Amino acid sequence: MKPEHLPLLNSVSAPAVLPDGTRAVVSVVRPDFAADSYVGQLWSVPRDPEKLPRRITRGFRDTAPAFSPDGRVLAFLRASPGGKPQLHVVEAAGGEPQALTDRKMGVSSFAWSPDSTRIVFASREPEDGRYGTVDGVGSGAEDARLITDYKYRMNGVGYTRDKPLQLFLLDVPELGREPWVKPVGRGARRSDSAAGNNSTGNDDARRDDAGSDNSEAGRSAASGGESGGFPEARQLTTAATDHTGATFSRDGTAVYFVAALHEDADQDLATGIYRVKADGGTPALVPVPNLGAQTVSDVRESADGRWLFFTGQDLGSTRQDFVAKNTVLYSMPASGGDATALSDAENMDVAAPGNTIGLRGQDSALVLNTAQGTVELLEFSATGNHSLLVHGDRVVGGAEDGAGTVFLSYSDAATAGDVAVLEDGQLRLLSDFSAALRTEAGIIEPQELTFPAPDGYPVHGWLVLPPGKGPHPVLLNIHGGPFAQYTTAFFDEAQVYASAGYAVLMCNPRGSAGYGQAHGRSIKERMGTVDMQDVLAFLDGSLEKFSSLDAGALGIMGGSYGGYLTAWTISQDHRFRAAIVERGFLDPVSFTGSSDIGWFFGGEYVGSAADQVAAQSPMATVAAVRTPTLVIHSEDDLRCPVEQGQRYFTALKQQGVDSSFLVFPGEDHELSRTGTPHHRRQRFEHILAWWAKYLPTDSNRGESS
């Protein structure tokens, strides 16, 4: 695989399953160099093996499909080039999609009501005078912001208090109705006259007479109204904080959601479950008497309406102790009462990326579990029984049940994303969206390995070995997080580097997710200790086991926490010919005030005492670095701000270390995963050029600049 093969990476969404279980619909999205964006459409994937998947929409970027409970309508999000995602619906049998929203900042998520007549959706509501709400007032001309809280920015979003994520509810129109036509001429005057009973012609009066109570909720509720061709959306929430995970109660009278609405919410990481009537009102906290502070991430009522499922992390007595806390699935009576932990808090982590609670049967939930380099699919009953539905060397991306049939999307070593159905405990593949990737780019299958650390602790990981007998230069890759994991699934970075002639090593040292809570918490206030020992032990074990690896040609690289551990390691171990430090957590001191999570992250991971922080800080030990280093950062990174990379690069230059600083405009912390296709390709090209300079292979000799 080469950088130019990025457009072959088809990402497949969680499936939306027709209620009769005969087919699923997924979104298939890929990077596109011509558009310099991500494009994709919806595909119908039949269960019948005699029928092939087919593309059913032709939008620029169609995502997040969801069938109405009665199976008649398919809702999804559509974004035009340069535009925001808007809610659309189309008849399940096919037809022309109809837009339901025209929100200035788009729609981020939505859920159907049980009777298939309404949809609740989340959308950022901008403060008047900001984000283009007033013509001619650009970002540089907006009023100053007075900041009084810790929580005021988020990576990938920017400022949050002046555009909180609010919930709206709309009635889904009859799809067979006469389409709205914009009136012109005398028709427009008649339409204006009919809009209200006020004859003054005042715009504000017309809006009031058209049905708005002119309250804040009423002012921001409409996204065009019927006069603009869009159904009126009624605003359900108004607090200046994000409201997420909205779902209906099973009787359709209320909406559950997750938010931090408690007093002093700016001082901790706790979120709670709230319930608001679907016809409006004040949200009410759903109390969970037997649990302490939790970061709740998702909530869903069981199909029979008797149980409330939710996922959460225990924050301890400080209400901030998030380090390597596994996410737990709970159930509680929907009528109120104590919660019961369904998953094992020590050994299960049901917070796999993108994981939401699915329903199966009358009282069961489907969740994903992060497990030793894989992601499994589990089913839990509300009373505590559970079964492992899908496991093995794959990463399940999402699953949904229809009439007792479970469809799922997944990735593994041979595919970036595909759809399968679970039948008699076995998976049957229904798609092959990575066929071109395998044939045109080629995929090298990773080898699973485990080696002991100096204290005997097992370190689990993989080797992606390039073709040929070697000796191959070696790249030691370190993942971010740190409470994350490398997996068995297809990984574009490892494939690109291996195809260029490098042996790629990836492991999950202590601090990683998927190996139990004790494994993850072992580096709390001890960063750069056993985690560094583990990655170096994995390197040493691989060099000893494989004679095709060149022990004299070693490179080390990583992003975010991986950037941290790379920078820390090259200050302690000087065997590496070169290093790449990307979007790193490099100075806990300045990180505290510059990062969106700085007010709590560093203190929880490295502690607060000055000598304790310095003992774990790459900036405090940068004077010991002699390894040539490429520092990569994005200008709009709010998670590990660009000042981290700037200061580290400057320190290296001042002490004469051969170093370069690669900066990407307009990108944030997610550059390597969701940055523009042009920048992702450029990033790969610069990385390969850096390695060609210090670790040349037979395929790239003479290519470095």
Salt bridges, closest charged atoms under 4 A:
ASP32 OD2 - ARG30 NH1 3.08
ASP62 OD1 - ARG78 NE 2.75
GLU125 OE1 - ARG103 NH2 2.31
GLU127 OE2 - ARG130 NE 3.10
GLU142 OE1 - ARG130 NH1 3.31
GLU142 OE1 - ARG145 NH2 3.22
ASP149 OD2 - ARG161 NH2 3.40
ASP162 OD2 - ARG130 NE 3.50
ASP162 OD2 - ARG145 NE 2.60
ASP171 OD2 - ARG234 NH1 3.45
ASP203 OD1 - ARG206 NH2 2.42
ASP204 OD1 - ARG207 NH2 2.12
GLU226 OE1 - ARG177 NH1 3.51
ASP242 OD1 - ARG124 NH1 2.99
ASP268 OD1 - HIS262 NE2 2.99
ASP268 OD2 - ARG319 NE 2.78
ASP314 OD2 - LYS325 NZ 3.88
ASP321 OD2 - LYS325 NZ 3.71
ASP321 OD2 - ARG521 NH2 3.08
ASP321 OD1 - LYS524 NZ 3.66
GLU379 OE1 - ARG360 NH1 2.90
ASP401 OD2 - ARG360 NE 3.00
GLU423 OE2 - ARG47 NE 3.19
GLU423 OE1 - ARG428 NE 2.91
ASP432 OD2 - ARG438 NH2 2.72
GLU448 OE2 - HIS460 NE2 2.57
ASP455 OD2 - ARG510 NH1 2.84
ASP492 OD2 - ARG680 NH2 3.15
GLU493 OE2 - ARG683 NH2 2.95
ASP534 OD1 - ARG510 NH2 2.80
ASP540 OD1 - ARG575 NH1 2.66
ASP573 OD2 - ARG575 NE 3.18
GLU582 OE2 - ARG583 NH1 3.46
GLU582 OE2 - ARG683 NE 2.66
ASP587 OD2 - ARG647 NH1 2.52
ASP596 OD2 - ARG639 NH2 2.75
GLU604 OE1 - LYS524 NZ 3.15
ASP637 OD2 - HIS633 NE2 3.85
ASP637 OD2 - HIS669 ND1 2.79
ASP658 OD2 - LYS693 NZ 3.60
GLU667 OE2 - HIS679 ND1 2.71
GLU670 OE1 - ARG673 NE 2.68
ASP698 OD1 - ARG701 NE 3.55
